[in-house]
Amino acid sequence: MIQRNTIFPLILLVALLFPGLSSAVTVVDQAGRTVSIPNAPKRIVALAPSLAEIVFDLGQGARLVGVTQFSDFPAEAKSLPRVGSYVRLDLERIVALKPDLCLGIRDGNPKHQVEKIEAAGIPVYVIDPRDIKGIMEAIQGVGGVLGVPARAEALVAEMSGRIAHVRQQVATTQTRPRVFFQLYSPPIVTAGSKTFIHELITIAGGVNLGAGPVDYPRFSWEKVLSLDPDVVVVTAMGGKQKPEQLKAQWQQWPQLSAVRSGRVHVVNDNFFDRPTPRLINGLEALLRILHPELFGAGHVQ
């Protein structure tokens, strides 16, 4: 039996080699939906910041005519028209931009809004990355839809190489620090087992203290104190609070091992919550945080 991920490249290859055969191709997106898309979409609206970032990473930013509220990377994305937030899309604004393709994300874009966009005659190609492997597949899918599969493969190969290098470095270490990763406060929200952050912590040689069946569990200070993490990592939450303020919330608990040893770190949240190639930047940052001994004087990386 031919798998769907084999059918898509075959259909796309035929369309690219023989563009006169059809003005559109039918593909199955990452959400399992059958979508008819133009052969060479020229006006694209990205329905999430991560999708705009991926389009730019693929070298196709010039095709973007609209992005969502918090699309801020790369810098060129900041000047593009806004179509609401990814959870509250402005349908009228999207239609007014006359896109021939929208790129959506299953974990974020409400299904009923995607259906309204499609009812307006605009195809929506949806990605649904649940882990790093899924992010790579999403990049390949978008690259195929935009007609730049070689660029997508190069991006994925670079990501894979960097991940492999991190794994090699972790293999030389003897410790696995216990990590509490704070996404938000108050309330204190961390990352469970089925998240990008859990995967990054594990690959970087740490133990996620938030591991469990709930994707984003809430913790009390009493629970955090009982766990006594070796390392605390706090996201900057979009710059709403300064790093000093975020650290101060933890420094009120000097009995914590992470506080006593000065291992409370504030990181860029976009490196950890956006399913893009920059997630590997987050992985490399975590490696430095969890295993500083790998980067001491005289150490060969």
Backbone bond lengths (Angstrom), bond angles and torsions (degrees), N, CA, C in turn:
res aa  C-N    CA-C-N  psi(-1)  N-CA   C-N-CA  omega(-1)  CA-C   N-CA-C  phi
1 M - - - 1.463 - - 1.521 109.38 -
2 I 1.362 116.79 135.87 1.451 120.50 177.82 1.519 108.93 -81.87
3 Q 1.324 117.43 126.86 1.455 122.38 -179.12 1.520 109.51 -76.99
4 R 1.367 116.26 155.46 1.456 120.07 -177.41 1.518 111.75 -63.67
5 N 1.370 117.91 -32.76 1.460 118.91 -179.88 1.521 111.83 -74.05
6 T 1.352 117.22 -9.41 1.464 121.70 172.11 1.529 110.10 -90.70
7 I 1.333 116.35 -37.25 1.457 120.83 -179.39 1.523 111.12 -62.59
8 F 1.327 117.58 -43.13 1.463 120.83 -175.68 1.520 112.67 -58.39
9 P 1.351 120.19 -50.77 1.465 118.78 178.36 1.528 113.04 -61.12
10 L 1.360 117.14 -34.62 1.464 119.67 179.84 1.523 111.19 -65.53
11 I 1.335 115.73 -45.76 1.463 120.04 178.62 1.520 110.08 -62.01
12 L 1.341 115.65 -44.83 1.454 120.49 -178.04 1.524 110.59 -64.02
13 L 1.331 117.56 -40.32 1.460 121.31 -179.73 1.529 110.64 -62.54
14 V 1.332 116.23 -43.32 1.464 119.95 178.47 1.525 110.27 -61.63
15 A 1.337 115.67 -42.05 1.462 119.74 -178.25 1.524 111.56 -65.33
16 L 1.331 116.35 -36.84 1.459 120.48 -178.99 1.526 111.15 -73.76
17 L 1.336 116.95 -37.97 1.457 120.57 -178.46 1.523 112.16 -76.70
18 F 1.351 115.82 -31.63 1.463 120.13 -177.02 1.528 109.67 -129.97
19 P 1.344 116.78 68.84 1.462 120.08 -174.71 1.520 114.32 -60.58
20 G 1.311 117.99 -21.68 1.455 119.85 -178.95 1.512 113.53 -74.44
21 L 1.320 117.56 -14.08 1.459 120.27 -176.94 1.523 112.07 -68.98
22 S 1.320 116.12 -32.80 1.454 119.41 -176.56 1.507 109.78 -160.23
23 S 1.339 116.17 147.33 1.459 120.01 176.88 1.520 111.15 -89.20
24 A 1.315 117.05 -2.23 1.456 121.50 -179.26 1.522 109.83 -146.95
25 V 1.323 115.11 158.86 1.460 120.93 174.41 1.520 108.34 -125.96
26 T 1.312 115.66 152.23 1.458 120.94 177.59 1.520 108.73 -104.57
27 V 1.331 116.13 126.00 1.460 121.24 -178.01 1.530 109.29 -130.21
28 V 1.309 115.49 163.56 1.462 121.94 172.26 1.516 107.10 -106.85
29 D 1.325 117.07 120.06 1.463 119.26 -177.61 1.523 111.27 -82.50
30 Q 1.332 115.92 -177.87 1.468 120.23 -173.38 1.528 112.59 -70.45
31 A 1.317 115.88 -16.27 1.463 120.34 177.31 1.528 111.44 -90.56
32 G 1.357 116.47 4.37 1.451 120.64 178.79 1.515 114.03 81.85
33 R 1.337 117.29 15.26 1.461 122.02 -178.50 1.528 110.30 -95.00
34 T 1.316 117.30 141.15 1.463 121.94 175.43 1.521 108.25 -87.11
35 V 1.328 116.33 122.71 1.461 121.53 -174.12 1.526 109.45 -129.61
36 S 1.332 116.35 135.19 1.464 121.75 174.14 1.531 107.70 -97.66
37 I 1.334 116.53 118.18 1.460 120.75 -175.41 1.525 110.48 -122.81
38 P 1.337 117.81 155.03 1.469 119.86 177.33 1.529 110.41 -63.80
39 N 1.342 114.96 151.53 1.461 119.59 176.67 1.515 112.52 -57.11
40 A 1.320 115.85 -43.88 1.467 120.98 -176.87 1.524 108.78 -136.61
41 P 1.329 117.26 78.10 1.470 120.00 -178.61 1.531 111.13 -59.53
42 K 1.337 115.55 131.74 1.467 120.44 -176.03 1.524 112.89 -108.38
43 R 1.335 116.62 -23.75 1.467 120.74 -178.36 1.531 107.62 -123.96
44 I 1.323 115.23 107.97 1.471 121.16 -172.21 1.517 110.09 -118.97
45 V 1.324 115.46 137.28 1.464 121.88 171.17 1.521 107.95 -112.92
46 A 1.323 116.74 125.42 1.466 122.43 178.17 1.519 108.58 -95.07
47 L 1.325 116.92 120.61 1.465 122.36 -173.12 1.530 113.51 -90.31
48 A 1.335 117.36 16.53 1.463 122.69 174.65 1.532 107.91 -160.71
49 P 1.334 117.79 149.21 1.469 120.37 178.90 1.519 113.17 -55.86
50 S 1.333 116.79 -37.58 1.462 120.03 -178.72 1.522 111.37 -63.72
51 L 1.316 116.86 -36.23 1.463 120.14 -178.94 1.527 111.47 -70.85
52 A 1.325 116.72 -38.73 1.466 119.59 175.43 1.522 109.77 -61.33
53 E 1.319 115.84 -41.96 1.467 120.89 179.91 1.527 111.35 -62.76
54 I 1.322 116.76 -42.86 1.463 120.56 179.12 1.528 110.70 -63.40
55 V 1.327 117.14 -41.17 1.471 120.10 179.01 1.528 110.15 -61.18
56 F 1.313 117.36 -42.33 1.464 120.35 176.81 1.524 110.82 -65.55
57 D 1.338 116.96 -40.99 1.469 120.29 178.57 1.528 111.08 -59.93
58 L 1.316 115.67 -30.83 1.461 120.37 178.87 1.527 112.18 -82.59
59 G 1.327 116.33 2.06 1.459 120.37 178.71 1.514 113.89 76.37
60 Q 1.353 117.24 22.35 1.460 121.18 -174.83 1.523 112.71 -118.43
61 G 1.311 116.77 24.33 1.464 120.71 -177.79 1.515 114.04 -58.89
62 A 1.326 117.70 -27.72 1.467 121.09 -179.23 1.524 112.15 -64.30
63 R 1.334 117.37 -18.79 1.467 120.22 -179.96 1.529 112.12 -83.70
64 L 1.300 118.40 -14.82 1.458 121.23 -177.44 1.528 110.79 -74.16
65 V 1.330 115.62 128.72 1.460 120.68 176.97 1.525 111.37 -116.08
66 G 1.337 117.33 -5.41 1.449 120.64 179.39 1.515 111.39 -163.72
67 V 1.353 115.37 146.03 1.464 122.18 179.16 1.527 108.47 -141.16
68 T 1.323 116.03 173.40 1.461 119.73 -179.16 1.528 111.86 -91.62
69 Q 1.310 114.44 174.61 1.465 123.34 -167.99 1.525 114.82 -51.62
70 F 1.317 117.71 -44.36 1.460 120.22 -172.75 1.530 113.36 -101.56
71 S 1.315 117.39 20.81 1.467 120.46 175.25 1.527 108.36 -72.21
72 D 1.320 115.73 107.49 1.468 120.22 -174.39 1.523 113.38 -131.71
73 F 1.345 116.61 8.45 1.460 119.55 -179.61 1.515 109.13 -145.17
74 P 1.355 116.24 133.57 1.459 127.00 -4.62 1.533 111.16 -70.19
75 A 1.332 116.34 -176.98 1.463 120.76 -174.71 1.520 111.98 -57.19
76 E 1.333 117.41 -32.48 1.464 120.82 -178.62 1.523 112.45 -61.37
77 A 1.335 116.63 -26.01 1.470 120.14 -178.54 1.526 111.80 -67.76
78 K 1.316 116.39 -25.37 1.472 120.19 -175.32 1.522 112.48 -65.59
79 S 1.319 117.63 -25.19 1.463 120.77 -175.77 1.526 113.26 -92.35
80 L 1.318 117.87 -1.71 1.466 121.03 -177.56 1.524 111.67 -82.03
81 P 1.341 118.54 151.55 1.466 121.72 178.39 1.528 111.90 -58.06
82 R 1.335 115.98 144.55 1.463 122.33 -179.14 1.528 111.00 -97.20
83 V 1.327 116.17 144.78 1.471 120.99 179.98 1.528 110.65 -123.69
84 G 1.332 116.00 36.78 1.461 120.54 -177.76 1.515 110.66 88.08
85 S 1.330 116.18 -174.42 1.462 120.39 175.63 1.521 108.92 -86.94
86 Y 1.327 116.95 164.34 1.463 118.37 -175.84 1.523 112.77 -67.34
87 V 1.336 117.37 -18.32 1.473 119.87 177.13 1.530 111.97 -98.32
88 R 1.341 117.13 -14.66 1.471 121.90 177.37 1.520 108.17 -132.79
89 L 1.311 115.56 79.52 1.456 121.69 -176.04 1.529 110.89 -76.57
90 D 1.324 115.43 143.69 1.459 122.07 177.94 1.529 108.13 -94.87
91 L 1.339 116.19 96.39 1.459 121.48 -174.78 1.527 111.85 -60.57
92 E 1.326 117.34 -43.38 1.462 120.50 -179.20 1.521 111.14 -61.12
93 R 1.319 116.27 -41.66 1.461 120.54 179.73 1.522 110.57 -65.63
94 I 1.323 116.96 -41.37 1.468 120.92 178.99 1.519 110.46 -60.81
95 V 1.334 116.62 -48.60 1.471 120.90 -179.18 1.525 110.59 -61.88
96 A 1.342 116.92 -39.47 1.463 120.97 -178.28 1.519 112.38 -63.89
97 L 1.310 117.43 -26.36 1.467 121.56 179.74 1.532 112.13 -78.17
98 K 1.324 117.00 -9.59 1.466 123.77 176.82 1.536 113.35 53.48
99 P 1.327 116.97 51.87 1.475 118.72 177.88 1.524 110.62 -74.48
100 D 1.326 116.48 151.50 1.460 119.26 170.79 1.524 111.22 -99.32
101 L 1.346 116.15 -0.44 1.472 120.86 175.63 1.519 109.61 -161.87
102 C 1.326 116.14 137.03 1.459 122.28 168.67 1.521 108.37 -112.00
103 L 1.316 115.83 143.42 1.464 122.17 174.46 1.522 107.64 -108.29
104 G 1.337 116.73 120.96 1.455 120.74 -176.51 1.516 112.47 -118.67
105 I 1.334 115.05 170.21 1.462 121.00 178.63 1.523 108.64 -131.12
106 R 1.307 116.06 130.66 1.473 121.08 -174.12 1.519 111.39 -63.98
107 D 1.326 117.05 -42.04 1.460 121.31 -179.42 1.530 108.55 -87.26
108 G 1.321 115.82 76.52 1.459 119.79 -179.18 1.506 112.64 156.35
109 N 1.322 117.98 -59.52 1.466 120.57 -179.60 1.526 110.17 -74.33
110 P 1.330 118.82 120.13 1.469 120.59 179.01 1.528 111.01 -59.71
111 K 1.314 115.50 136.04 1.469 121.10 -176.48 1.527 111.81 -57.29
112 H 1.334 118.13 -41.20 1.455 120.35 -176.65 1.520 111.57 -66.75
113 Q 1.351 117.15 -29.48 1.455 119.39 178.44 1.538 111.05 -75.21
114 V 1.326 115.57 -37.31 1.472 119.44 175.33 1.528 109.40 -61.73
115 E 1.319 116.72 -41.61 1.465 120.58 179.76 1.522 111.36 -64.30
116 K 1.325 118.13 -35.67 1.468 121.18 177.54 1.517 111.12 -67.40
117 I 1.335 117.20 -38.53 1.461 120.76 177.71 1.527 109.38 -62.81
118 E 1.325 116.12 -44.08 1.464 119.95 179.78 1.530 111.36 -67.19
119 A 1.336 116.99 -34.26 1.460 120.71 177.99 1.524 111.27 -65.98
120 A 1.341 115.77 -23.53 1.465 121.00 177.07 1.526 111.64 -82.68
121 G 1.345 116.75 3.76 1.450 121.26 176.83 1.516 114.96 89.63
122 I 1.337 116.40 14.31 1.467 120.76 -178.78 1.529 108.49 -109.29
123 P 1.339 118.96 118.26 1.464 119.86 179.12 1.527 111.60 -69.31
124 V 1.328 115.52 145.96 1.474 121.38 178.30 1.521 108.27 -124.97
125 Y 1.326 115.86 118.70 1.466 121.91 175.06 1.520 107.48 -96.12
126 V 1.325 117.21 119.51 1.471 122.51 -171.68 1.526 111.19 -106.43
127 I 1.330 115.33 132.27 1.462 120.50 171.81 1.525 108.89 -100.72
128 D 1.324 116.58 157.31 1.470 121.05 -178.46 1.529 110.03 -147.28
129 P 1.343 117.80 59.96 1.473 119.48 -178.18 1.525 111.68 -73.70
130 R 1.336 116.18 129.27 1.463 120.84 179.52 1.526 112.14 -112.49
131 D 1.332 116.44 -13.07 1.465 121.51 179.02 1.519 107.63 -154.66
132 I 1.333 116.71 -178.31 1.468 119.58 -177.51 1.521 111.00 -61.26
133 K 1.316 117.16 -40.30 1.468 120.62 177.25 1.526 110.04 -59.11
134 G 1.328 115.91 -41.22 1.459 120.27 178.87 1.516 112.60 -66.45
135 I 1.335 117.20 -33.58 1.462 120.68 176.57 1.522 109.76 -64.50
136 M 1.321 115.98 -43.76 1.460 120.06 178.66 1.529 110.85 -61.60
137 E 1.325 116.93 -41.44 1.463 120.44 178.51 1.525 110.92 -65.85
138 A 1.347 116.76 -35.69 1.460 120.59 177.47 1.527 110.60 -64.70
139 I 1.324 116.74 -42.63 1.464 121.15 178.24 1.528 110.32 -61.56
140 Q 1.326 115.50 -43.42 1.470 119.45 178.54 1.526 110.92 -63.91
141 G 1.344 116.65 -40.01 1.456 120.29 179.60 1.518 112.29 -64.10
142 V 1.338 116.11 -47.45 1.463 120.20 179.27 1.527 109.96 -64.99
143 G 1.331 116.39 -40.14 1.459 119.67 177.16 1.509 112.21 -60.06
144 G 1.339 116.85 -39.03 1.454 120.74 177.85 1.516 111.94 -66.64
145 V 1.325 116.17 -43.54 1.465 121.28 -179.87 1.529 110.97 -62.46
146 L 1.330 116.26 -36.59 1.462 120.45 -178.31 1.526 112.52 -87.44
147 G 1.337 116.74 -1.08 1.459 119.93 177.11 1.509 115.07 78.56
148 V 1.346 116.57 21.84 1.472 119.86 178.61 1.537 109.85 -126.66
149 P 1.342 117.49 55.75 1.467 119.58 -176.84 1.521 113.24 -62.26
150 A 1.331 118.47 -32.65 1.465 120.16 -179.10 1.518 110.66 -65.86
151 R 1.334 116.71 -40.41 1.461 120.38 177.91 1.530 110.26 -64.37
152 A 1.326 117.01 -40.35 1.465 121.06 178.01 1.521 110.94 -62.57
153 E 1.333 116.82 -43.60 1.460 120.38 179.37 1.527 111.11 -63.41
154 A 1.333 116.85 -37.15 1.466 120.23 178.71 1.526 110.86 -65.73
155 L 1.336 116.79 -40.29 1.466 120.53 177.90 1.525 110.88 -62.57
156 V 1.325 115.72 -45.89 1.461 121.07 -179.39 1.530 110.88 -64.25
157 A 1.320 116.60 -40.23 1.468 120.24 178.59 1.526 110.96 -63.42
158 E 1.321 116.54 -40.02 1.469 119.75 178.25 1.524 110.87 -64.67
159 M 1.327 116.68 -43.95 1.460 120.89 177.51 1.526 110.90 -58.99
160 S 1.333 116.06 -46.78 1.466 120.94 -178.93 1.517 111.52 -60.85
161 G 1.330 116.74 -40.95 1.454 120.77 179.60 1.513 112.28 -64.28
162 R 1.321 116.59 -41.32 1.470 120.41 179.64 1.527 111.30 -68.05
163 I 1.331 116.58 -38.35 1.469 120.02 177.26 1.527 109.99 -64.13
164 A 1.318 116.49 -43.53 1.465 120.62 179.56 1.523 110.86 -60.74
165 H 1.327 116.49 -38.61 1.467 120.12 -180.00 1.526 110.38 -65.41
166 V 1.337 116.99 -40.66 1.467 120.47 177.24 1.523 110.02 -62.33
167 R 1.312 117.63 -44.99 1.469 120.85 179.70 1.533 110.86 -60.11
168 Q 1.323 116.87 -40.41 1.463 120.72 178.74 1.524 111.08 -62.28
169 Q 1.339 116.42 -40.98 1.457 119.97 179.92 1.530 111.46 -67.84
170 V 1.332 115.83 -42.38 1.469 119.86 179.95 1.520 110.91 -63.20
171 A 1.314 116.68 -34.72 1.467 120.92 -179.20 1.529 112.52 -61.61
172 T 1.326 117.17 -20.00 1.473 120.60 -179.52 1.520 112.47 -88.41
173 T 1.342 117.71 -5.21 1.463 120.93 -176.91 1.525 111.05 -96.79
174 Q 1.311 115.27 159.44 1.467 120.99 -178.13 1.527 112.71 -106.91
175 T 1.335 117.25 -17.64 1.466 120.45 -174.17 1.518 111.22 -105.82
176 R 1.323 115.21 156.34 1.452 122.97 174.35 1.529 107.58 -134.15
177 P 1.345 117.36 86.74 1.470 120.23 -176.81 1.525 112.43 -61.02
178 R 1.321 114.75 146.03 1.458 122.29 179.49 1.526 108.08 -86.39
179 V 1.336 116.45 123.87 1.464 121.95 -168.15 1.527 111.41 -116.29
180 F 1.343 114.89 131.60 1.465 119.18 168.26 1.519 107.04 -109.86
181 F 1.339 116.36 121.30 1.461 122.47 -176.33 1.530 108.16 -107.81
182 Q 1.332 116.43 109.92 1.464 120.66 -178.87 1.519 110.38 -92.87
183 L 1.325 115.00 119.05 1.462 121.21 178.07 1.514 112.10 -90.12
184 Y 1.323 115.61 -30.11 1.465 119.58 -173.20 1.525 109.16 -160.70
185 S 1.341 114.91 154.43 1.466 120.77 175.67 1.528 108.67 -169.25
186 P 1.368 118.11 142.14 1.462 126.12 -15.12 1.528 111.14 -81.56
187 P 1.340 118.10 157.25 1.460 126.67 -11.10 1.522 110.28 -70.99
188 I 1.325 116.53 166.25 1.461 120.73 179.43 1.527 108.48 -74.44
189 V 1.318 115.56 116.12 1.465 121.53 -179.22 1.521 108.66 -117.51
190 T 1.319 115.95 133.03 1.460 120.90 179.81 1.533 109.82 -125.27
191 A 1.314 117.24 -170.55 1.461 121.75 -174.61 1.525 110.98 -113.14
192 G 1.329 116.06 130.32 1.460 121.46 177.53 1.514 112.12 -85.07
193 S 1.323 115.33 -168.48 1.467 121.36 -171.67 1.526 114.12 -70.85
194 K 1.327 117.97 -29.38 1.463 120.31 -176.12 1.526 111.02 -97.75
195 T 1.322 116.33 52.28 1.460 122.02 -179.31 1.524 110.01 -135.36
196 F 1.338 115.02 159.59 1.463 119.63 175.31 1.523 110.15 -59.67
197 I 1.333 116.05 -39.14 1.467 120.24 -174.70 1.514 111.13 -63.76
198 H 1.333 117.58 -42.20 1.466 120.28 177.38 1.527 110.30 -58.80
199 E 1.317 116.19 -43.81 1.466 120.81 -179.36 1.530 110.62 -63.35
200 L 1.335 116.29 -42.31 1.464 119.98 179.95 1.529 111.29 -64.75
201 I 1.332 116.85 -43.93 1.471 120.47 179.24 1.528 110.06 -60.01
202 T 1.311 116.98 -44.09 1.465 121.11 -178.20 1.518 111.96 -65.07
203 I 1.350 116.95 -46.66 1.462 120.21 179.92 1.525 110.64 -63.82
204 A 1.343 116.38 -35.55 1.468 120.68 -178.64 1.519 113.17 -78.04
205 G 1.323 116.65 3.46 1.457 119.51 174.79 1.506 115.07 86.79
206 G 1.333 117.02 35.12 1.455 121.26 176.92 1.510 111.93 -125.13
207 V 1.334 115.82 173.10 1.466 122.88 176.24 1.525 107.20 -115.83
208 N 1.323 117.16 121.01 1.457 121.85 -177.78 1.524 110.76 -80.86
209 L 1.341 117.03 114.37 1.459 120.63 -179.38 1.522 112.30 -74.72
210 G 1.316 117.41 -9.82 1.464 120.73 176.84 1.506 112.97 -93.00
211 A 1.326 117.39 2.64 1.467 121.27 -176.54 1.520 111.03 -56.11
212 G 1.327 114.94 139.82 1.458 120.36 -179.91 1.513 109.77 159.54
213 P 1.338 117.22 179.40 1.468 121.33 -173.16 1.516 114.92 -72.90
214 V 1.340 118.13 -21.28 1.466 121.13 -179.89 1.525 108.61 -84.26
215 D 1.331 116.39 127.38 1.466 119.54 -175.88 1.525 112.27 -60.51
216 Y 1.330 116.52 -46.17 1.470 119.98 -177.28 1.528 109.65 -133.80
217 P 1.331 116.51 76.86 1.467 120.60 -175.99 1.535 112.52 -72.65
218 R 1.314 115.19 154.99 1.458 122.42 175.07 1.522 109.31 -100.15
219 F 1.333 115.53 138.91 1.462 121.26 -179.18 1.527 110.05 -123.54
220 S 1.313 116.37 144.81 1.461 121.68 171.22 1.522 108.53 -87.43
221 W 1.340 116.39 161.73 1.467 119.39 176.29 1.530 110.27 -62.12
222 E 1.333 116.29 -34.37 1.466 118.96 178.75 1.522 111.09 -60.80
223 K 1.325 116.08 -41.56 1.459 120.28 179.39 1.518 110.66 -66.69
224 V 1.333 116.56 -42.60 1.468 120.27 179.30 1.528 110.04 -62.44
225 L 1.325 116.99 -42.74 1.467 120.59 179.81 1.523 110.84 -62.31
226 S 1.327 116.55 -37.38 1.465 119.41 -179.79 1.532 111.16 -69.79
227 L 1.322 117.35 -29.20 1.471 121.07 178.87 1.525 111.51 -76.37
228 D 1.344 116.68 -31.46 1.466 123.23 178.45 1.537 112.59 47.81
229 P 1.340 117.64 67.85 1.471 120.47 -177.39 1.527 113.30 -64.06
230 D 1.331 115.27 149.41 1.463 120.99 174.33 1.529 110.74 -76.62
231 V 1.334 114.97 -33.00 1.471 121.63 -178.00 1.520 108.41 -137.04
232 V 1.332 115.48 138.31 1.460 121.08 173.95 1.523 107.62 -118.03
233 V 1.339 115.71 130.03 1.463 121.44 176.17 1.525 107.38 -119.41
234 V 1.322 115.46 127.62 1.465 121.60 -175.77 1.524 108.91 -121.78
235 T 1.337 117.47 130.18 1.464 119.10 177.04 1.523 109.93 -81.79
236 A 1.327 114.48 151.14 1.462 120.69 -176.06 1.524 112.99 -75.45
237 M 1.324 117.30 -4.92 1.466 122.91 174.26 1.521 112.05 51.86
238 G 1.322 115.91 49.13 1.451 120.24 176.00 1.509 114.50 69.20
239 G 1.341 116.87 18.79 1.455 120.04 177.67 1.519 114.52 78.22
240 K 1.344 117.16 13.03 1.466 120.05 -179.15 1.531 111.52 -67.42
241 Q 1.318 116.82 -27.41 1.463 121.29 176.91 1.522 108.92 -129.85
242 K 1.315 116.20 147.22 1.455 120.73 178.34 1.527 109.74 -73.98
243 P 1.344 117.80 151.88 1.465 120.39 179.13 1.528 112.82 -52.51
244 E 1.340 117.23 -38.30 1.463 120.18 -179.38 1.533 111.34 -62.67
245 Q 1.335 115.92 -38.01 1.465 119.97 178.92 1.523 111.29 -67.83
246 L 1.322 115.77 -40.54 1.460 119.93 -179.79 1.530 110.74 -66.29
247 K 1.330 116.56 -41.31 1.468 119.71 178.22 1.520 111.62 -66.40
248 A 1.343 116.32 -35.82 1.466 120.41 -177.96 1.525 111.91 -60.95
249 Q 1.346 116.88 -30.84 1.457 119.71 178.14 1.521 111.51 -62.09
250 W 1.323 116.59 -30.13 1.462 121.26 -179.41 1.521 112.37 -90.08
251 Q 1.306 117.12 -30.00 1.457 120.63 -176.49 1.516 113.16 -71.57
252 Q 1.336 116.49 -7.61 1.465 119.59 173.70 1.534 111.39 -76.01
253 W 1.356 115.49 -4.62 1.470 120.39 179.90 1.535 109.21 -119.99
254 P 1.328 118.12 72.05 1.469 121.14 -176.14 1.522 113.84 -64.55
255 Q 1.337 117.20 -14.75 1.463 119.56 179.54 1.522 112.43 -74.13
256 L 1.334 117.85 -14.23 1.456 120.76 179.31 1.533 111.00 -72.45
257 S 1.303 116.05 137.37 1.474 120.71 179.96 1.523 111.42 -57.91
258 A 1.345 117.24 -42.59 1.462 121.06 -178.44 1.518 111.51 -62.64
259 V 1.326 116.60 -36.54 1.469 120.55 179.85 1.525 110.15 -72.98
260 R 1.321 116.88 -44.05 1.473 120.46 -179.78 1.518 111.99 -60.50
261 S 1.311 116.66 -36.93 1.464 120.42 -176.71 1.526 113.20 -92.74
262 G 1.343 117.22 3.57 1.456 120.41 178.85 1.512 113.86 69.82
263 R 1.320 116.09 30.76 1.470 119.72 -176.92 1.528 111.72 -109.84
264 V 1.331 115.23 49.04 1.458 122.12 170.89 1.530 106.39 -109.08
265 H 1.325 117.03 117.95 1.461 121.76 -171.72 1.531 110.74 -123.07
266 V 1.318 116.46 137.37 1.466 122.12 174.89 1.523 108.37 -103.68
267 V 1.339 116.29 131.20 1.471 121.20 -175.70 1.527 110.63 -126.27
268 N 1.323 116.07 163.37 1.455 123.71 176.72 1.526 109.55 -71.18
269 D 1.324 117.10 117.21 1.467 119.77 -175.90 1.524 113.12 -63.29
270 N 1.340 116.76 -27.56 1.463 118.89 -178.40 1.529 113.03 -68.41
271 F 1.323 117.45 -17.17 1.463 121.06 176.26 1.525 111.73 -78.66
272 F 1.343 116.98 -8.12 1.460 119.63 -172.62 1.530 114.42 -126.59
273 D 1.336 117.71 -18.58 1.469 117.57 -176.30 1.518 113.95 -116.32
274 R 1.333 118.02 1.82 1.460 120.58 177.45 1.526 109.73 -111.17
275 P 1.325 117.44 122.05 1.476 120.54 -178.78 1.526 112.21 -75.64
276 T 1.323 115.28 77.10 1.467 122.91 -178.17 1.527 108.46 -137.54
277 P 1.336 117.72 173.84 1.468 119.48 175.98 1.524 113.62 -56.75
278 R 1.345 117.74 -23.88 1.469 119.20 -179.89 1.527 112.54 -66.39
279 L 1.321 117.24 -13.21 1.460 119.45 176.07 1.526 110.46 -59.06
280 I 1.317 117.03 -29.35 1.465 120.29 178.69 1.529 110.56 -71.50
281 N 1.333 117.79 -27.75 1.466 120.21 170.95 1.523 109.37 -61.03
282 G 1.335 115.66 -41.04 1.460 119.86 177.61 1.510 111.87 -63.39
283 L 1.331 116.30 -40.95 1.462 120.73 177.87 1.522 110.78 -59.74
284 E 1.318 116.89 -46.00 1.471 120.78 -178.94 1.525 111.29 -67.65
285 A 1.336 116.91 -34.70 1.466 119.93 175.87 1.527 110.57 -65.69
286 L 1.337 116.53 -40.75 1.460 120.47 177.81 1.523 111.63 -63.07
287 L 1.313 116.98 -39.22 1.462 120.36 179.07 1.523 110.42 -58.88
288 R 1.326 116.49 -43.79 1.465 120.21 179.37 1.528 111.55 -65.67
289 I 1.333 116.10 -35.84 1.466 120.61 179.94 1.530 111.39 -71.20
290 L 1.329 116.02 -44.44 1.462 120.35 -174.29 1.520 112.63 -80.52
291 H 1.338 116.47 -30.54 1.467 119.88 -176.82 1.529 111.74 -132.08
292 P 1.323 116.76 65.22 1.469 119.88 -179.85 1.521 112.09 -61.78
293 E 1.333 116.58 -21.41 1.473 119.86 -179.95 1.525 111.90 -63.10
294 L 1.343 116.68 -21.67 1.463 120.09 178.71 1.521 112.96 -74.23
295 F 1.318 115.75 -14.79 1.457 119.84 -173.72 1.524 112.45 -118.45
296 G 1.314 116.00 19.51 1.470 120.81 177.21 1.507 111.92 -72.37
297 A 1.327 115.73 170.27 1.461 121.77 179.97 1.530 110.35 -57.70
298 G 1.287 115.53 130.99 1.464 120.69 175.80 1.509 114.32 87.25
299 H 1.349 116.05 -5.01 1.466 118.11 -179.89 1.532 109.41 -78.84
300 V 1.319 116.99 133.74 1.463 122.05 179.01 1.516 108.28 -93.79
301 Q 1.349 117.02 119.86 1.472 120.85 -178.65 1.532 110.68 -85.71
